[in-house]
Amino acid sequence: MRPVRLDGRSLTRAQLVAVARGALIELDEAQLPAVARAAEFLAEQVRREEPIYGVSTGFGSNADRLLGARRQREALPGEAHRGETLHAELQRNLIETHAVCVGEPFAADVVRAMLCIRINTLMRGHSGIRVETLQALAEMLNAGIVPVVPQLGSVGASGDLAPLSHLAIVLLGGGEAFYQGERMPGGEALSRAGLSPVTLSYKEGLALNNGTAQMLACGVLALHELEELLDTADLAAAMTIDAFAGRLGAFAPEVHALRPHPGQVEVAAHLRQLLEGSTLADIPYHLVPRFRPWAPRSWDTPEAQALRFDIGWDWVPLDQRHGREKFYTRFRPFRGGKKHQPQDSYSLRCIPQVHGAVRDAAAQAARVLEVELNSLTDNPIVFPDADAEHVEQQVISAGHFHGMPLALAMSYVKAAIPVLASISERRLNKLVDPATNDGLPGFLIGNEDATESGFMIVQYTAAAIVNDLASRAHPASVYSIPTSANAEDHVSMGANEARHVLSMVDDLGKVLALELYTAAQALDLRRDMINAARDLSRRSDAVVLARKVAGGPEPDLDADGRKAFVEEVEGLRAELAQAPEFQPGRAVAAAHARIREAIPFLGRDRALDAEVATAVALVKGGEIIAAARSV
């Protein structure tokens, strides 16, 4: 993999993900003179004793205090000065006192992304950091040193001060870091990698810890996973549609042209693509049998007796068709598994509207993140070449560290994630509930002896995750808590927002995995039941099929009723016999096959814990969606 070149202007989300996963970086040589120019400008202003925030003044509420030419306080008893200037002490103290996060450390990919973002924004040449300090930061990243950054401590303004200080403190030889899989003191990690600690110069501490790198890193990595899960959600929905022998009219292009929200149109098109080639979708109502429990005499041949179910229909007598004659002219008078209604439930019919709205939320977040990736986010901003009378016009205190653009974008995504999980869980529930699953067995298991639970508790797990996601969806961005003695009197809480989204995306994947796991079972049953009816009709006469319709011997009817019954059963038999083999869409079939490579059909109750973990791993690894994409 070629190194990712950083110039402060062209970093992409895909490149950042690559660095997070191990790619190296290189600094664009053409941009380094601009970096050096800003550092030289600051050094000159210090020599001229100009008051500059964060360079010759304190930070935050100490901004009105100027650094003197000498120390006002000599070393206290038991203390010894490090022989550094007040300016260097100011920058070192900033990093050391701000590295106070708590909690479990961020994963290595998040920390590497944070480092990459920080280096990229400093490459803009408006931060005042020296080239050699920037190079040392790049060397630390490329050496595989991963600073220990606990997850809790940023309020999202002035940027991610505390977590970024945990990054920078390792560069100074302090803190802790992971190196070659081992956690150790930061100075030891530098030494083992053949690197030396850095002594900070003017504004360098502020340049290193003032910015939005934590929230941006979490946001980009979360969105990368979410974008894969958006396609996975469509695939899970498509497999469920095939398992229901659902109706495709709700996904027609002319329908969505009338309400053309981009995500909605995209999802409808994706569903049509996933379901292409399906002979289960839009199947006539009367061809779909409903499940009946297996019994020793369910089938007429030894081969058929190996099936794990029985099937049946109800015949609609002549005296129950009044007012429905036209319907029974188009559809044969049999009630099987598929309800006689021209529309499916919302969790199926409204997939484009719901999934599409989540896609639109992700697209808005992507726009914000892409702007932020190549933005300057520290303070103050240095304009060394500006034509100005006063230094205040060249070193300008602004608010680019404020994370509200990211926080609100993440709030939008945060609210969308439980929506996608919820509709997935509703489809899963519909599959296992015999009152709503259109003729499939309850909990998708035969349960002839009343000893089996099948997929009952899979739905419980999905429901628990959905509730947890909904509980975490409250936007952190609406609740500012002032800091720094009210100098920072409005903060974004964007770091918490993005951190929540990153963990919530992972849990969304689990819900989708549970739907796919359940839909694969339902699809097997639906396909096998319809094809069993087809095979029976091909090898047997109408009398055998009539027993399936009547649930035993032919019903007790008068002559007209019996004649109609026999003729109509024969019509059903002929139609089934002439039908091609019923199958799901090609992409759905490929995804189903990948699931079945790892998880067998559930014919009888068994331990499901390992299978659930496998389904989750298949979704997280992208294997199921990759199988669908392959066709």
C-alpha positions in Angstrom: 0.0 0.0 0.0 1.4 3.4 -1.0 1.8 5.9 1.8 -1.0 8.5 2.1 0.4 11.9 1.3 -0.8 14.7 3.6 -0.9 18.3 2.3 -3.7 19.7 4.5 -6.1 20.0 1.5 -6.8 16.7 -0.1 -7.3 14.0 2.6 -10.3 11.8 1.9 -12.4 9.6 4.2 -11.1 6.5 2.4 -7.5 7.5 2.9 -8.1 8.2 6.6 -9.7 4.7 7.0 -6.6 3.2 5.3 -4.3 5.0 7.7 -6.4 4.0 10.6 -6.0 0.4 9.5 -2.2 0.6 9.1 -1.2 2.6 6.0 1.8 4.8 6.4 1.8 8.6 5.7 4.2 11.0 4.1 4.3 14.8 4.3 4.0 16.8 1.1 7.3 18.5 0.7 5.7 21.3 -1.3 3.7 22.3 1.7 6.5 22.3 4.3 7.7 25.9 3.5 4.3 27.3 4.5 4.5 25.3 7.7 8.0 26.7 8.4 7.0 30.2 7.5 4.3 30.4 10.2 6.7 29.0 12.9 9.4 31.6 11.9 6.8 34.3 12.1 5.8 33.4 15.6 9.4 33.3 16.7 10.0 36.7 15.3 6.9 38.1 17.1 8.2 36.7 20.4 11.5 38.4 19.9 9.6 41.6 19.4 7.7 40.9 22.6 4.3 41.0 21.0 1.4 39.7 23.1 0.0 36.7 21.3 -2.6 34.3 22.8 -1.2 30.9 23.7 2.3 32.1 22.8 3.1 34.9 25.2 -0.1 34.7 27.3 -1.7 32.0 29.3 -4.6 29.8 28.0 -8.3 30.0 28.5 -9.2 32.1 31.5 -5.5 33.0 31.9 -5.4 34.7 28.5 -5.1 38.1 30.1 -1.8 37.1 31.8 1.4 37.9 29.9 4.6 35.8 30.2 7.5 37.8 31.7 11.1 37.9 30.6 12.1 35.9 33.8 10.4 33.8 36.4 8.6 35.4 39.2 9.0 32.4 41.3 12.2 30.5 41.8 12.2 26.8 42.5 10.3 25.8 45.5 12.0 23.5 48.1 12.4 20.1 46.5 11.8 21.4 43.0 14.2 21.9 40.2 13.6 23.8 37.0 14.1 21.9 33.7 16.3 24.6 32.3 13.6 25.6 29.8 12.2 29.0 28.9 8.9 30.2 30.2 7.5 29.8 26.6 8.6 26.2 26.5 7.3 25.5 30.0 3.9 27.0 29.0 3.6 24.6 26.1 4.8 21.5 28.0 2.5 22.3 31.0 -0.4 22.7 28.6 0.0 19.1 27.4 0.8 17.6 30.7 -2.0 19.1 32.6 -4.6 18.6 29.9 -4.0 14.8 29.5 -6.6 13.9 32.0 -9.1 11.6 30.2 -10.5 8.5 31.9 -12.0 5.3 30.9 -11.0 2.5 28.5 -8.6 3.5 25.8 -9.8 4.1 22.3 -9.0 1.3 19.8 -5.8 1.7 17.8 -7.7 2.6 14.6 -9.3 5.5 16.2 -6.0 6.8 17.6 -4.2 6.4 14.3 -7.0 8.3 12.6 -6.7 11.1 15.2 -3.0 11.4 14.6 -3.5 11.5 10.8 -6.1 14.2 11.1 -4.0 16.3 13.5 -1.0 16.1 11.1 -3.1 16.9 8.1 -4.6 20.1 9.6 -1.2 21.3 10.8 0.1 20.9 7.3 -2.2 23.9 6.3 0.6 26.2 7.5 -1.5 28.4 9.8 -0.7 26.8 13.2 2.9 27.9 13.9 4.2 24.4 14.5 7.8 23.7 13.4 8.5 21.3 10.5 10.7 19.1 12.7 7.9 18.7 15.3 5.4 17.8 12.6 7.9 15.3 11.2 8.4 13.7 14.6 4.6 13.3 14.9 4.5 11.6 11.5 7.4 9.3 12.5 5.6 8.3 15.6 2.5 7.3 13.6 4.5 5.4 11.0 6.5 3.6 13.7 3.3 2.0 14.9 3.3 3.8 18.3 -0.3 4.2 19.4 -0.8 6.6 22.4 -3.1 5.4 25.1 -6.1 7.8 24.8 -8.9 7.1 27.4 -12.3 7.7 25.9 -13.9 10.2 28.3 -12.8 13.8 28.7 -13.5 16.0 25.7 -16.4 18.6 25.6 -15.8 19.3 22.0 -14.5 22.9 22.5 -11.8 24.1 22.5 -11.7 21.1 20.3 -10.7 17.7 21.9 -8.2 19.2 24.3 -7.8 16.3 26.7 -7.7 13.4 24.3 -5.3 15.3 21.9 -3.1 16.0 24.9 -2.8 12.2 25.4 -1.6 12.0 21.8 0.9 14.8 22.3 2.3 13.8 25.7 3.8 10.6 24.2 5.7 12.8 21.7 7.2 14.5 24.7 8.2 11.2 26.2 5.4 11.0 28.7 2.0 9.3 29.0 1.5 5.7 27.9 1.4 4.0 24.5 0.9 0.7 22.8 3.9 -0.5 20.8 4.0 -3.9 19.1 1.0 -5.0 21.1 2.4 -4.0 24.5 1.3 -1.2 26.7 4.2 0.8 28.1 5.4 4.3 29.2 5.4 6.7 26.2 9.2 7.4 26.6 9.9 3.7 26.4 7.8 3.3 23.3 9.7 6.1 21.6 13.0 4.6 22.6 12.1 1.1 21.3 11.1 2.6 18.0 14.4 4.5 17.8 12.7 7.9 18.2 13.5 10.8 20.6 11.2 13.0 22.7 10.4 16.5 21.4 10.8 19.8 23.3 7.9 22.1 22.2 8.4 25.6 20.9 6.0 28.6 20.6 2.4 27.6 20.3 3.2 24.0 19.5 1.4 22.5 22.5 -1.7 24.5 21.5 -1.3 23.4 17.9 -1.1 19.8 19.0 -4.1 19.7 21.3 -6.5 22.3 20.0 -8.8 20.7 17.3 -11.6 18.3 16.5 -9.5 15.2 15.7 -11.2 12.8 18.2 -14.8 13.5 17.1 -13.8 13.6 13.5 -11.9 10.3 13.7 -14.8 8.6 15.4 -17.2 10.1 13.0 -15.3 9.0 9.9 -14.8 5.5 11.1 -18.4 5.2 12.2 -19.7 6.5 8.9 -17.5 4.1 7.0 -19.1 1.2 8.8 -22.6 2.7 8.6 -22.3 3.0 4.8 -21.6 -0.7 4.6 -24.5 -1.5 6.9 -26.9 0.6 4.8 -26.4 -1.8 2.0 -26.6 -4.7 4.4 -29.9 -3.4 5.8 -31.3 -3.3 2.2 -30.1 -6.9 1.7 -31.6 -8.1 5.0 -34.9 -6.4 3.9 -34.7 -8.0 0.5 -34.2 -11.5 2.0 -37.2 -10.9 4.3 -39.3 -9.8 1.3 -38.5 -13.0 -0.5 -39.2 -15.0 2.6 -42.7 -13.3 2.7 -43.3 -13.7 -1.0 -43.8 -9.9 -0.8 -45.1 -7.4 -3.2 -42.7 -5.4 -5.4 -45.0 -2.6 -6.6 -44.0 -0.4 -3.7 -40.5 -0.2 -5.1 -41.3 0.7 -8.7 -39.3 3.6 -10.2 -42.3 5.5 -11.3 -43.6 5.4 -7.7 -40.4 7.0 -6.3 -40.1 9.5 -9.0 -43.1 11.2 -7.4 -41.3 11.7 -4.1 -37.7 11.8 -5.1 -35.7 12.0 -1.8 -32.3 10.8 -2.9 -31.9 8.1 -0.3 -35.4 6.8 -0.9 -34.9 6.5 -4.7 -31.5 4.8 -4.1 -33.0 2.2 -1.7 -35.9 1.4 -4.0 -33.4 0.8 -6.9 -31.2 -1.3 -4.7 -34.1 -3.5 -3.6 -35.1 -4.0 -7.2 -31.5 -5.0 -8.0 -31.3 -7.4 -5.0 -34.6 -9.0 -5.9 -33.9 -9.4 -9.6 -34.7 -12.9 -10.7 -37.0 -13.7 -7.8 -40.0 -16.0 -8.5 -41.1 -15.8 -4.9 -41.9 -12.0 -4.9 -45.3 -11.2 -6.5 -46.3 -14.8 -6.5 -50.1 -15.2 -6.8 -51.7 -15.5 -3.4 -53.3 -18.9 -4.1 -50.1 -20.7 -4.9 -48.6 -20.1 -1.5 -49.4 -22.9 0.9 -49.3 -22.4 4.7 -47.4 -24.5 7.1 -49.0 -27.5 8.8 -47.1 -29.6 11.3 -45.4 -32.6 10.0 -47.1 -36.0 10.6 -46.1 -39.5 9.6 -48.7 -39.6 6.8 -48.1 -36.1 5.5 -46.6 -37.1 2.2 -47.3 -39.8 -0.4 -43.7 -41.0 -1.2 -40.7 -42.0 0.9 -38.7 -39.1 -0.6 -41.4 -36.6 0.2 -41.8 -38.0 3.7 -38.3 -36.7 4.4 -39.6 -33.1 4.4 -39.8 -31.3 7.7 -43.3 -29.9 7.3 -46.7 -30.5 5.9 -48.6 -27.9 3.8 -52.2 -26.9 3.2 -54.8 -24.5 1.9 -58.4 -23.7 2.7 -60.9 -23.9 -0.1 -63.4 -21.0 -0.3 -66.9 -22.6 -0.8 -69.2 -21.2 -3.4 -71.5 -19.6 -0.8 -68.7 -17.5 0.6 -67.7 -15.8 -2.6 -70.6 -13.3 -2.9 -69.2 -9.9 -3.7 -65.8 -11.3 -4.4 -66.5 -13.0 -7.7 -64.2 -10.8 -9.7 -61.3 -11.5 -7.2 -61.9 -15.3 -7.5 -61.9 -15.0 -11.2 -58.3 -13.6 -11.1 -57.1 -15.7 -8.2 -58.1 -19.2 -7.4 -60.4 -19.7 -4.4 -57.8 -21.0 -2.0 -56.5 -19.4 1.2 -53.0 -20.5 1.9 -50.2 -18.7 3.6 -50.3 -15.3 1.8 -53.0 -13.0 3.0 -55.4 -11.7 0.3 -54.4 -8.1 0.5 -52.7 -5.9 -2.2 -50.2 -4.4 0.2 -47.6 -5.6 2.7 -47.1 -4.2 6.2 -45.1 -0.9 6.7 -41.9 -2.7 7.7 -41.8 -4.2 4.2 -43.7 -1.6 2.1 -42.0 1.5 3.6 -38.4 0.2 3.4 -37.3 2.8 0.8 -38.8 5.6 2.9 -37.2 4.5 6.1 -33.9 3.2 4.9 -33.7 6.1 2.5 -34.1 8.7 5.2 -31.2 7.0 7.1 -29.1 7.2 4.0 -29.9 10.9 3.7 -28.7 11.4 7.3 -25.5 9.6 6.5 -25.0 11.6 3.3 -25.4 14.9 5.3 -22.8 13.7 7.8 -20.4 12.7 5.0 -20.6 16.2 3.6 -19.7 17.7 7.0 -16.9 15.3 7.7 -15.3 15.8 4.3 -15.2 19.6 4.9 -13.7 19.1 8.3 -11.0 16.6 7.1 -9.1 19.4 5.4 -10.0 22.3 7.6 -7.8 24.2 10.1 -9.3 23.6 13.6 -6.8 25.0 16.1 -6.5 28.5 17.6 -5.2 31.2 17.2 -4.8 31.1 13.4 -1.5 32.5 12.0 -1.5 34.5 8.8 2.2 35.3 8.5 2.0 37.0 5.1 -1.0 39.1 5.8 -0.6 42.9 5.1 -1.4 44.2 8.5 -0.5 47.0 10.9 -0.8 45.0 14.1 0.1 41.5 15.0 -3.6 40.9 16.1 -4.5 41.1 12.4 -2.0 38.3 11.7 -2.6 36.0 14.7 -6.4 35.9 15.0 -8.3 34.2 17.7 -11.4 32.5 16.2 -13.5 29.5 16.9 -12.6 26.8 14.4 -12.0 24.3 17.3 -15.7 24.4 18.1 -17.2 21.0 17.2 -20.8 22.0 16.7 -20.8 21.3 12.9 -19.7 17.8 13.6 -21.9 17.4 16.7 -25.1 18.2 15.0 -24.2 16.0 12.0 -23.6 13.2 14.4 -26.8 13.9 16.3 -28.7 13.4 13.0 -26.9 10.0 12.5 -27.4 9.1 16.1 -31.1 9.5 15.8 -31.2 7.6 12.5 -29.4 4.5 13.8 -32.2 3.2 16.1 -34.7 3.9 13.3 -32.9 1.4 11.0 -32.5 -1.1 13.8 -36.1 -0.8 14.8 -37.6 -1.5 11.3 -35.2 -4.5 11.1 -36.4 -5.8 14.4 -40.0 -5.4 13.3 -39.4 -7.5 10.2 -37.7 -10.1 12.3 -40.6 -10.2 14.7 -43.0 -10.4 11.7 -41.1 -13.5 10.5 -41.4 -15.4 13.8 -45.0 -14.5 14.7 -47.4 -17.0 13.2 -50.1 -14.3 13.3 -48.1 -12.2 10.9 -45.7 -14.4 9.0 -48.1 -15.4 6.2 -48.3 -19.1 6.8 -44.8 -20.0 8.1 -44.5 -22.0 11.4 -44.5 -20.1 14.7 -40.9 -19.1 15.6 -39.8 -20.8 12.3 -39.6 -24.3 13.8 -41.9 -27.4 13.3 -42.4 -28.0 17.0 -44.5 -31.1 16.5 -43.9 -32.2 20.1 -44.3 -28.7 21.7 -40.7 -28.8 23.0 -39.0 -26.3 20.7 -38.6 -22.5 20.7 -36.8 -22.1 17.4 -36.1 -18.4 16.8 -38.3 -17.1 19.5 -35.5 -15.6 21.7 -33.5 -14.2 18.7 -36.2 -11.6 18.5 -35.8 -10.8 22.2 -32.1 -10.1 21.7 -32.9 -7.8 18.8 -35.6 -6.0 20.8 -33.1 -5.5 23.7 -30.5 -3.9 21.4 -33.1 -1.6 19.7 -34.2 -0.4 23.1 -30.6 0.2 24.1 -29.9 2.1 20.9 -33.0 4.3 21.4 -31.9 5.0 25.0 -28.5 6.2 23.7 -29.9 8.3 20.9 -30.5 11.5 23.0 -28.4 14.2 21.3 -25.4 15.2 23.5 -25.1 18.4 21.3 -28.1 20.0 22.9 -26.6 20.1 26.4 -23.6 22.4 26.8 -21.7 22.6 30.1 -19.4 25.7 30.3 -15.7 25.1 31.1 -12.5 27.1 31.8 -14.1 29.4 34.4 -16.7 30.4 31.8 -14.2 31.6 29.3 -15.4 28.6 27.2 -19.1 29.2 27.9 -20.6 27.2 25.1 -19.2 23.8 24.1 -20.4 21.2 21.5 -20.1 17.9 23.3 -19.3 16.6 19.8 -16.7 14.1 21.1 -19.4 12.3 23.1 -21.7 12.4 20.1 -19.3 10.8 17.7 -18.1 8.3 20.3 -21.7 7.2 20.9 -22.3 6.9 17.1 -19.2 4.7 16.7 -20.4 2.2 19.3 -24.0 2.4 18.1 -23.1 1.5 14.6 -21.5 -1.7 15.9 -24.7 -2.6 17.7 -26.8 -1.8 14.6 -24.8 -4.4 12.7 -25.8 -7.0 15.3 -29.5 -6.3 14.8 -29.1 -6.7 11.0 -27.2 -9.9 11.6 -30.1 -11.3 13.6 -32.5 -10.4 10.9 -30.4 -12.1 8.2 -30.0 -15.1 10.4 -33.8 -15.4 10.9 -34.7 -14.5 7.3 -32.4 -17.2 6.0 -34.4 -19.8 8.0 -37.7 -18.3 6.8 -36.6 -18.2 3.2 -35.7 -21.9 3.4 -39.1 -22.8 4.7 -41.0 -20.6 2.2 -39.1 -21.8 -0.8 -39.2 -25.4 0.2 -42.9 -25.3 1.1 -43.9 -23.8 -2.3 -41.5 -26.1 -4.2 -42.9 -29.1 -2.3 -46.4 -28.1 -3.5 -45.1 -27.8 -7.0 -43.4 -31.2 -6.9 -46.5 -32.8 -5.4 -48.6 -31.4 -8.2 -46.2 -32.7 -10.9 -46.1 -36.3 -9.6 -49.6 -36.7 -8.2 -53.2 -36.2 -9.3 -55.7 -33.7 -8.0 -57.0 -36.2 -5.4 -53.7 -36.1 -3.6 -53.6 -32.4 -3.6 -57.2 -32.2 -2.6 -56.3 -33.9 0.7 -53.8 -31.0 1.3 -56.5 -28.5 0.6 -59.1 -30.2 2.7 -56.7 -31.3 5.5 -57.9 -34.9 5.0 -60.7 -36.5 3.0 -62.7 -34.3 0.5 -65.2 -32.0 2.2 -68.8 -33.0 2.5 -70.4 -31.1 -0.4 -73.5 -31.2 -2.6 -73.0 -32.2 -6.2 -72.4 -28.6 -7.5 -70.0 -27.9 -4.6 -68.1 -31.1 -5.2 -67.8 -30.5 -8.9 -66.5 -27.0 -8.3 -64.1 -28.2 -5.7 -62.6 -30.9 -7.9 -62.3 -28.6 -10.9 -60.7 -25.8 -8.9 -58.2 -28.1 -7.2 -57.3 -29.5 -10.6 -56.7 -25.9 -11.7 -54.5 -25.3 -8.8 -52.6 -28.5 -9.4 -52.0 -27.7 -13.1 -50.8 -24.2 -12.3 -48.4 -25.4 -9.7 -47.1 -28.2 -11.9 -46.4 -25.8 -14.8 -44.6 -23.3 -12.6 -40.8 -23.0 -12.7 -38.9 -23.8 -9.6 -39.5 -21.0 -7.0 -36.4 -19.2 -6.0 -35.3 -15.9 -4.4 -33.6 -13.0 -6.2 -30.1 -13.9 -7.4 -28.3 -11.5 -5.0 -30.5 -12.7 -2.1 -29.7 -16.3 -3.1 -26.0 -15.6 -3.1 -26.2 -14.0 0.4 -28.3 -16.9 1.7 -25.8 -19.4 0.4 -23.0 -17.6 2.3 -25.0 -17.8 5.5 -25.7 -21.5 4.9 -22.0 -22.2 4.4 -21.5 -21.1 8.0 -24.8 -21.8 9.7 -27.0 -24.8 8.8 -30.8 -24.8 8.7 -32.5 -25.2 12.1 -34.6 -28.4 11.8 -34.6 -29.1 15.5 -33.7 -26.9 18.5 -30.0 -26.8 19.3 -27.6 -24.3 21.0 -27.7 -21.1 19.0 -25.1 -18.9 20.7 -22.3 -19.8 18.4 -24.5 -19.4 15.4 -25.6 -15.9 16.5 -21.9 -14.9 17.0 -21.1 -16.3 13.5 -23.9 -14.3 12.0 -22.7 -11.1 13.7 -19.1 -11.8 12.5 -20.3 -12.4 8.9 -22.0 -9.0 8.9 -19.1 -7.2 10.6 -16.6 -8.7 8.2 -18.8 -7.7 5.2 -19.0 -11.3 3.9 -22.8 -11.5 3.4 -23.0 -8.2 1.5 -20.0 -9.2 -0.5 -21.7 -12.4 -1.6 -24.7 -10.4 -2.8 -22.5 -7.9 -4.6 -20.6 -10.7 -6.4 -23.7 -11.4 -8.6 
